[in-house]
């Protein structure tokens, strides 16, 4: 169970990072990343 929890924590962390980056990209001019 400990390893499973660690994997879930890693996935959650990556999801939060991806969500944050997407928010930052959304706030910036879209032309920069196209």
mmCIF entry with sequence, helices, sheets and N, C-alpha, C, O atoms, coordinates in Angstrom:
data_MODEL
# 
_entry.id   MODEL 
# 
_entity.id                         1 
_entity.type                       polymer 
_entity.pdbx_number_of_molecules   1 
# 
_entity_poly.entity_id                      1 
_entity_poly.type                           'polypeptide(L)' 
_entity_poly.nstd_linkage                   no 
_entity_poly.nstd_monomer                   no 
_entity_poly.pdbx_seq_one_letter_code       
;(UNK)(UNK)(UNK)(UNK)(UNK)(UNK)(UNK)(UNK)(UNK)(UNK)(UNK)(UNK)(UNK)(UNK)(UNK)(UNK)
(UNK)(UNK)(UNK)(UNK)(UNK)(UNK)(UNK)(UNK)(UNK)(UNK)(UNK)(UNK)(UNK)(UNK)(UNK)(UNK)
(UNK)(UNK)
;
_entity_poly.pdbx_seq_one_letter_code_can   XXXXXXXXXXXXXXXXXXXXXXXXXXXXXXXXXX 
_entity_poly.pdbx_strand_id                 A 
# 
loop_
_entity_poly_seq.entity_id 
_entity_poly_seq.num 
_entity_poly_seq.mon_id 
_entity_poly_seq.hetero 
1 1  UNK n 
1 2  UNK n 
1 3  UNK n 
1 4  UNK n 
1 5  UNK n 
1 6  UNK n 
1 7  UNK n 
1 8  UNK n 
1 9  UNK n 
1 10 UNK n 
1 11 UNK n 
1 12 UNK n 
1 13 UNK n 
1 14 UNK n 
1 15 UNK n 
1 16 UNK n 
1 17 UNK n 
1 18 UNK n 
1 19 UNK n 
1 20 UNK n 
1 21 UNK n 
1 22 UNK n 
1 23 UNK n 
1 24 UNK n 
1 25 UNK n 
1 26 UNK n 
1 27 UNK n 
1 28 UNK n 
1 29 UNK n 
1 30 UNK n 
1 31 UNK n 
1 32 UNK n 
1 33 UNK n 
1 34 UNK n 
# 
_struct_asym.id          A 
_struct_asym.entity_id   1 
# 
loop_
_struct_conf.conf_type_id 
_struct_conf.id 
_struct_conf.pdbx_PDB_helix_id 
_struct_conf.beg_label_comp_id 
_struct_conf.beg_label_asym_id 
_struct_conf.beg_label_seq_id 
_struct_conf.pdbx_beg_PDB_ins_code 
_struct_conf.end_label_comp_id 
_struct_conf.end_label_asym_id 
_struct_conf.end_label_seq_id 
_struct_conf.pdbx_end_PDB_ins_code 
_struct_conf.beg_auth_comp_id 
_struct_conf.beg_auth_asym_id 
_struct_conf.beg_auth_seq_id 
_struct_conf.end_auth_comp_id 
_struct_conf.end_auth_asym_id 
_struct_conf.end_auth_seq_id 
_struct_conf.pdbx_PDB_helix_class 
_struct_conf.details 
_struct_conf.pdbx_PDB_helix_length 
HELX_P HELX_P1 AA1 UNK A 2  ? UNK A 27 ? UNK A 2  UNK A 27 1 ? 26 
HELX_P HELX_P2 AA2 UNK A 30 ? UNK A 32 ? UNK A 30 UNK A 32 5 ? 3  
# 
_struct_conf_type.id          HELX_P 
_struct_conf_type.criteria    ? 
_struct_conf_type.reference   ? 
# 
loop_
_atom_site.group_PDB 
_atom_site.id 
_atom_site.type_symbol 
_atom_site.label_atom_id 
_atom_site.label_alt_id 
_atom_site.label_comp_id 
_atom_site.label_asym_id 
_atom_site.label_entity_id 
_atom_site.label_seq_id 
_atom_site.pdbx_PDB_ins_code 
_atom_site.Cartn_x 
_atom_site.Cartn_y 
_atom_site.Cartn_z 
_atom_site.occupancy 
_atom_site.B_iso_or_equiv 
_atom_site.pdbx_formal_charge 
_atom_site.auth_seq_id 
_atom_site.auth_comp_id 
_atom_site.auth_asym_id 
_atom_site.auth_atom_id 
_atom_site.pdbx_PDB_model_num 
ATOM 1   N N  . UNK A 1 1  ? 0.838  -1.206 0.000   1.00 0.00 ? 1  UNK A N  1 
ATOM 2   C CA . UNK A 1 1  ? 0.000  0.000  0.000   1.00 0.00 ? 1  UNK A CA 1 
ATOM 3   C C  . UNK A 1 1  ? 0.876  1.262  0.000   1.00 0.00 ? 1  UNK A C  1 
ATOM 4   O O  . UNK A 1 1  ? 0.510  2.280  -0.586  1.00 0.00 ? 1  UNK A O  1 
ATOM 5   N N  . UNK A 1 2  ? 2.027  1.181  0.659   1.00 0.00 ? 2  UNK A N  1 
ATOM 6   C CA . UNK A 1 2  ? 2.894  2.358  0.735   1.00 0.00 ? 2  UNK A CA 1 
ATOM 7   C C  . UNK A 1 2  ? 3.380  2.764  -0.662  1.00 0.00 ? 2  UNK A C  1 
ATOM 8   O O  . UNK A 1 2  ? 3.400  3.944  -1.012  1.00 0.00 ? 2  UNK A O  1 
ATOM 9   N N  . UNK A 1 3  ? 3.771  1.756  -1.448  1.00 0.00 ? 3  UNK A N  1 
ATOM 10  C CA . UNK A 1 3  ? 4.254  2.058  -2.805  1.00 0.00 ? 3  UNK A CA 1 
ATOM 11  C C  . UNK A 1 3  ? 3.123  2.639  -3.649  1.00 0.00 ? 3  UNK A C  1 
ATOM 12  O O  . UNK A 1 3  ? 3.328  3.557  -4.444  1.00 0.00 ? 3  UNK A O  1 
ATOM 13  N N  . UNK A 1 4  ? 1.922  2.082  -3.459  1.00 0.00 ? 4  UNK A N  1 
ATOM 14  C CA . UNK A 1 4  ? 0.764  2.567  -4.208  1.00 0.00 ? 4  UNK A CA 1 
ATOM 15  C C  . UNK A 1 4  ? 0.499  4.031  -3.872  1.00 0.00 ? 4  UNK A C  1 
ATOM 16  O O  . UNK A 1 4  ? 0.237  4.846  -4.757  1.00 0.00 ? 4  UNK A O  1 
ATOM 17  N N  . UNK A 1 5  ? 0.570  4.352  -2.589  1.00 0.00 ? 5  UNK A N  1 
ATOM 18  C CA . UNK A 1 5  ? 0.336  5.736  -2.166  1.00 0.00 ? 5  UNK A CA 1 
ATOM 19  C C  . UNK A 1 5  ? 1.389  6.663  -2.761  1.00 0.00 ? 5  UNK A C  1 
ATOM 20  O O  . UNK A 1 5  ? 1.084  7.781  -3.175  1.00 0.00 ? 5  UNK A O  1 
ATOM 21  N N  . UNK A 1 6  ? 2.631  6.188  -2.801  1.00 0.00 ? 6  UNK A N  1 
ATOM 22  C CA . UNK A 1 6  ? 3.708  7.007  -3.355  1.00 0.00 ? 6  UNK A CA 1 
ATOM 23  C C  . UNK A 1 6  ? 3.450  7.277  -4.838  1.00 0.00 ? 6  UNK A C  1 
ATOM 24  O O  . UNK A 1 6  ? 3.635  8.397  -5.313  1.00 0.00 ? 6  UNK A O  1 
ATOM 25  N N  . UNK A 1 7  ? 3.023  6.245  -5.564  1.00 0.00 ? 7  UNK A N  1 
ATOM 26  C CA . UNK A 1 7  ? 2.730  6.405  -6.988  1.00 0.00 ? 7  UNK A CA 1 
ATOM 27  C C  . UNK A 1 7  ? 1.588  7.395  -7.180  1.00 0.00 ? 7  UNK A C  1 
ATOM 28  O O  . UNK A 1 7  ? 1.636  8.237  -8.077  1.00 0.00 ? 7  UNK A O  1 
ATOM 29  N N  . UNK A 1 8  ? 0.564  7.295  -6.339  1.00 0.00 ? 8  UNK A N  1 
ATOM 30  C CA . UNK A 1 8  ? -0.574 8.215  -6.451  1.00 0.00 ? 8  UNK A CA 1 
ATOM 31  C C  . UNK A 1 8  ? -0.123 9.646  -6.160  1.00 0.00 ? 8  UNK A C  1 
ATOM 32  O O  . UNK A 1 8  ? -0.552 10.585 -6.830  1.00 0.00 ? 8  UNK A O  1 
ATOM 33  N N  . UNK A 1 9  ? 0.747  9.809  -5.157  1.00 0.00 ? 9  UNK A N  1 
ATOM 34  C CA . UNK A 1 9  ? 1.251  11.144 -4.833  1.00 0.00 ? 9  UNK A CA 1 
ATOM 35  C C  . UNK A 1 9  ? 2.025  11.726 -6.012  1.00 0.00 ? 9  UNK A C  1 
ATOM 36  O O  . UNK A 1 9  ? 1.898  12.912 -6.317  1.00 0.00 ? 9  UNK A O  1 
ATOM 37  N N  . UNK A 1 10 ? 2.825  10.896 -6.674  1.00 0.00 ? 10 UNK A N  1 
ATOM 38  C CA . UNK A 1 10 ? 3.609  11.362 -7.825  1.00 0.00 ? 10 UNK A CA 1 
ATOM 39  C C  . UNK A 1 10 ? 2.678  11.776 -8.959  1.00 0.00 ? 10 UNK A C  1 
ATOM 40  O O  . UNK A 1 10 ? 2.862  12.832 -9.564  1.00 0.00 ? 10 UNK A O  1 
ATOM 41  N N  . UNK A 1 11 ? 1.679  10.943 -9.245  1.00 0.00 ? 11 UNK A N  1 
ATOM 42  C CA . UNK A 1 11 ? 0.733  11.258 -10.324 1.00 0.00 ? 11 UNK A CA 1 
ATOM 43  C C  . UNK A 1 11 ? -0.021 12.544 -10.001 1.00 0.00 ? 11 UNK A C  1 
ATOM 44  O O  . UNK A 1 11 ? -0.215 13.395 -10.869 1.00 0.00 ? 11 UNK A O  1 
ATOM 45  N N  . UNK A 1 12 ? -0.444 12.679 -8.742  1.00 0.00 ? 12 UNK A N  1 
ATOM 46  C CA . UNK A 1 12 ? -1.168 13.893 -8.345  1.00 0.00 ? 12 UNK A CA 1 
ATOM 47  C C  . UNK A 1 12 ? -0.274 15.119 -8.498  1.00 0.00 ? 12 UNK A C  1 
ATOM 48  O O  . UNK A 1 12 ? -0.722 16.165 -8.967  1.00 0.00 ? 12 UNK A O  1 
ATOM 49  N N  . UNK A 1 13 ? 0.984  14.988 -8.103  1.00 0.00 ? 13 UNK A N  1 
ATOM 50  C CA . UNK A 1 13 ? 1.920  16.099 -8.231  1.00 0.00 ? 13 UNK A CA 1 
ATOM 51  C C  . UNK A 1 13 ? 2.118  16.493 -9.689  1.00 0.00 ? 13 UNK A C  1 
ATOM 52  O O  . UNK A 1 13 ? 2.113  17.678 -10.022 1.00 0.00 ? 13 UNK A O  1 
ATOM 53  N N  . UNK A 1 14 ? 2.290  15.507 -10.551 1.00 0.00 ? 14 UNK A N  1 
ATOM 54  C CA . UNK A 1 14 ? 2.457  15.795 -11.977 1.00 0.00 ? 14 UNK A CA 1 
ATOM 55  C C  . UNK A 1 14 ? 1.211  16.457 -12.543 1.00 0.00 ? 14 UNK A C  1 
ATOM 56  O O  . UNK A 1 14 ? 1.306  17.375 -13.358 1.00 0.00 ? 14 UNK A O  1 
ATOM 57  N N  . UNK A 1 15 ? 0.028  15.986 -12.107 1.00 0.00 ? 15 UNK A N  1 
ATOM 58  C CA . UNK A 1 15 ? -1.229 16.565 -12.579 1.00 0.00 ? 15 UNK A CA 1 
ATOM 59  C C  . UNK A 1 15 ? -1.336 18.028 -12.161 1.00 0.00 ? 15 UNK A C  1 
ATOM 60  O O  . UNK A 1 15 ? -1.749 18.882 -12.946 1.00 0.00 ? 15 UNK A O  1 
ATOM 61  N N  . UNK A 1 16 ? -0.959 18.306 -10.916 1.00 0.00 ? 16 UNK A N  1 
ATOM 62  C CA . UNK A 1 16 ? -1.017 19.687 -10.420 1.00 0.00 ? 16 UNK A CA 1 
ATOM 63  C C  . UNK A 1 16 ? -0.045 20.570 -11.193 1.00 0.00 ? 16 UNK A C  1 
ATOM 64  O O  . UNK A 1 16 ? -0.378 21.705 -11.538 1.00 0.00 ? 16 UNK A O  1 
ATOM 65  N N  . UNK A 1 17 ? 1.163  20.056 -11.471 1.00 0.00 ? 17 UNK A N  1 
ATOM 66  C CA . UNK A 1 17 ? 2.153  20.824 -12.233 1.00 0.00 ? 17 UNK A CA 1 
ATOM 67  C C  . UNK A 1 17 ? 1.626  21.107 -13.642 1.00 0.00 ? 17 UNK A C  1 
ATOM 68  O O  . UNK A 1 17 ? 1.716  22.233 -14.132 1.00 0.00 ? 17 UNK A O  1 
ATOM 69  N N  . UNK A 1 18 ? 1.074  20.071 -14.289 1.00 0.00 ? 18 UNK A N  1 
ATOM 70  C CA . UNK A 1 18 ? 0.545  20.243 -15.644 1.00 0.00 ? 18 UNK A CA 1 
ATOM 71  C C  . UNK A 1 18 ? -0.599 21.252 -15.640 1.00 0.00 ? 18 UNK A C  1 
ATOM 72  O O  . UNK A 1 18 ? -0.698 22.086 -16.540 1.00 0.00 ? 18 UNK A O  1 
ATOM 73  N N  . UNK A 1 19 ? -1.463 21.176 -14.626 1.00 0.00 ? 19 UNK A N  1 
ATOM 74  C CA . UNK A 1 19 ? -2.587 22.110 -14.531 1.00 0.00 ? 19 UNK A CA 1 
ATOM 75  C C  . UNK A 1 19 ? -2.086 23.539 -14.349 1.00 0.00 ? 19 UNK A C  1 
ATOM 76  O O  . UNK A 1 19 ? -2.600 24.469 -14.971 1.00 0.00 ? 19 UNK A O  1 
ATOM 77  N N  . UNK A 1 20 ? -1.080 23.709 -13.492 1.00 0.00 ? 20 UNK A N  1 
ATOM 78  C CA . UNK A 1 20 ? -0.514 25.029 -13.257 1.00 0.00 ? 20 UNK A CA 1 
ATOM 79  C C  . UNK A 1 20 ? 0.129  25.595 -14.522 1.00 0.00 ? 20 UNK A C  1 
ATOM 80  O O  . UNK A 1 20 ? -0.051 26.770 -14.842 1.00 0.00 ? 20 UNK A O  1 
ATOM 81  N N  . UNK A 1 21 ? 0.876  24.759 -15.238 1.00 0.00 ? 21 UNK A N  1 
ATOM 82  C CA . UNK A 1 21 ? 1.500  25.210 -16.482 1.00 0.00 ? 21 UNK A CA 1 
ATOM 83  C C  . UNK A 1 21 ? 0.439  25.595 -17.504 1.00 0.00 ? 21 UNK A C  1 
ATOM 84  O O  . UNK A 1 21 ? 0.600  26.573 -18.233 1.00 0.00 ? 21 UNK A O  1 
ATOM 85  N N  . UNK A 1 22 ? -0.653 24.819 -17.557 1.00 0.00 ? 22 UNK A N  1 
ATOM 86  C CA . UNK A 1 22 ? -1.721 25.128 -18.503 1.00 0.00 ? 22 UNK A CA 1 
ATOM 87  C C  . UNK A 1 22 ? -2.376 26.463 -18.152 1.00 0.00 ? 22 UNK A C  1 
ATOM 88  O O  . UNK A 1 22 ? -2.720 27.244 -19.038 1.00 0.00 ? 22 UNK A O  1 
ATOM 89  N N  . UNK A 1 23 ? -2.546 26.719 -16.853 1.00 0.00 ? 23 UNK A N  1 
ATOM 90  C CA . UNK A 1 23 ? -3.101 28.010 -16.432 1.00 0.00 ? 23 UNK A CA 1 
ATOM 91  C C  . UNK A 1 23 ? -2.167 29.146 -16.837 1.00 0.00 ? 23 UNK A C  1 
ATOM 92  O O  . UNK A 1 23 ? -2.620 30.175 -17.339 1.00 0.00 ? 23 UNK A O  1 
ATOM 93  N N  . UNK A 1 24 ? -0.855 28.963 -16.618 1.00 0.00 ? 24 UNK A N  1 
ATOM 94  C CA . UNK A 1 24 ? 0.109  29.997 -16.991 1.00 0.00 ? 24 UNK A CA 1 
ATOM 95  C C  . UNK A 1 24 ? 0.073  30.246 -18.494 1.00 0.00 ? 24 UNK A C  1 
ATOM 96  O O  . UNK A 1 24 ? 0.085  31.393 -18.942 1.00 0.00 ? 24 UNK A O  1 
ATOM 97  N N  . UNK A 1 25 ? 0.028  29.162 -19.272 1.00 0.00 ? 25 UNK A N  1 
ATOM 98  C CA . UNK A 1 25 ? -0.027 29.296 -20.733 1.00 0.00 ? 25 UNK A CA 1 
ATOM 99  C C  . UNK A 1 25 ? -1.308 30.021 -21.136 1.00 0.00 ? 25 UNK A C  1 
ATOM 100 O O  . UNK A 1 25 ? -1.301 30.834 -22.060 1.00 0.00 ? 25 UNK A O  1 
ATOM 101 N N  . UNK A 1 26 ? -2.410 29.726 -20.440 1.00 0.00 ? 26 UNK A N  1 
ATOM 102 C CA . UNK A 1 26 ? -3.680 30.376 -20.748 1.00 0.00 ? 26 UNK A CA 1 
ATOM 103 C C  . UNK A 1 26 ? -3.634 31.870 -20.458 1.00 0.00 ? 26 UNK A C  1 
ATOM 104 O O  . UNK A 1 26 ? -4.281 32.662 -21.143 1.00 0.00 ? 26 UNK A O  1 
ATOM 105 N N  . UNK A 1 27 ? -2.863 32.254 -19.435 1.00 0.00 ? 27 UNK A N  1 
ATOM 106 C CA . UNK A 1 27 ? -2.775 33.670 -19.086 1.00 0.00 ? 27 UNK A CA 1 
ATOM 107 C C  . UNK A 1 27 ? -1.870 34.423 -20.054 1.00 0.00 ? 27 UNK A C  1 
ATOM 108 O O  . UNK A 1 27 ? -2.076 35.609 -20.313 1.00 0.00 ? 27 UNK A O  1 
ATOM 109 N N  . UNK A 1 28 ? -0.872 33.730 -20.586 1.00 0.00 ? 28 UNK A N  1 
ATOM 110 C CA . UNK A 1 28 ? 0.043  34.378 -21.524 1.00 0.00 ? 28 UNK A CA 1 
ATOM 111 C C  . UNK A 1 28 ? -0.594 34.463 -22.912 1.00 0.00 ? 28 UNK A C  1 
ATOM 112 O O  . UNK A 1 28 ? -1.544 33.739 -23.209 1.00 0.00 ? 28 UNK A O  1 
ATOM 113 N N  . UNK A 1 29 ? -0.067 35.348 -23.759 1.00 0.00 ? 29 UNK A N  1 
ATOM 114 C CA . UNK A 1 29 ? -0.555 35.411 -25.148 1.00 0.00 ? 29 UNK A CA 1 
ATOM 115 C C  . UNK A 1 29 ? -0.409 34.054 -25.821 1.00 0.00 ? 29 UNK A C  1 
ATOM 116 O O  . UNK A 1 29 ? 0.662  33.449 -25.774 1.00 0.00 ? 29 UNK A O  1 
ATOM 117 N N  . UNK A 1 30 ? -1.480 33.573 -26.447 1.00 0.00 ? 30 UNK A N  1 
ATOM 118 C CA . UNK A 1 30 ? -1.472 32.223 -26.999 1.00 0.00 ? 30 UNK A CA 1 
ATOM 119 C C  . UNK A 1 30 ? -0.511 32.106 -28.173 1.00 0.00 ? 30 UNK A C  1 
ATOM 120 O O  . UNK A 1 30 ? -0.035 31.008 -28.460 1.00 0.00 ? 30 UNK A O  1 
ATOM 121 N N  . UNK A 1 31 ? -0.216 33.190 -28.852 1.00 0.00 ? 31 UNK A N  1 
ATOM 122 C CA . UNK A 1 31 ? 0.662  33.142 -30.013 1.00 0.00 ? 31 UNK A CA 1 
ATOM 123 C C  . UNK A 1 31 ? 2.067  32.684 -29.662 1.00 0.00 ? 31 UNK A C  1 
ATOM 124 O O  . UNK A 1 31 ? 2.774  32.153 -30.520 1.00 0.00 ? 31 UNK A O  1 
ATOM 125 N N  . UNK A 1 32 ? 2.488  32.880 -28.410 1.00 0.00 ? 32 UNK A N  1 
ATOM 126 C CA . UNK A 1 32 ? 3.854  32.531 -28.006 1.00 0.00 ? 32 UNK A CA 1 
ATOM 127 C C  . UNK A 1 32 ? 4.063  31.027 -28.097 1.00 0.00 ? 32 UNK A C  1 
ATOM 128 O O  . UNK A 1 32 ? 5.144  30.575 -28.472 1.00 0.00 ? 32 UNK A O  1 
ATOM 129 N N  . UNK A 1 33 ? 3.029  30.237 -27.754 1.00 0.00 ? 33 UNK A N  1 
ATOM 130 C CA . UNK A 1 33 ? 3.198  28.789 -27.685 1.00 0.00 ? 33 UNK A CA 1 
ATOM 131 C C  . UNK A 1 33 ? 2.643  28.079 -28.917 1.00 0.00 ? 33 UNK A C  1 
ATOM 132 O O  . UNK A 1 33 ? 2.667  26.850 -28.978 1.00 0.00 ? 33 UNK A O  1 
ATOM 133 N N  . UNK A 1 34 ? 2.154  28.817 -29.880 1.00 0.00 ? 34 UNK A N  1 
ATOM 134 C CA . UNK A 1 34 ? 1.733  28.190 -31.128 1.00 0.00 ? 34 UNK A CA 1 
ATOM 135 C C  . UNK A 1 34 ? 2.897  28.234 -32.110 1.00 0.00 ? 34 UNK A C  1 
ATOM 136 O O  . UNK A 1 34 ? 2.770  27.759 -33.239 1.00 0.00 ? 34 UNK A O  1 
# 
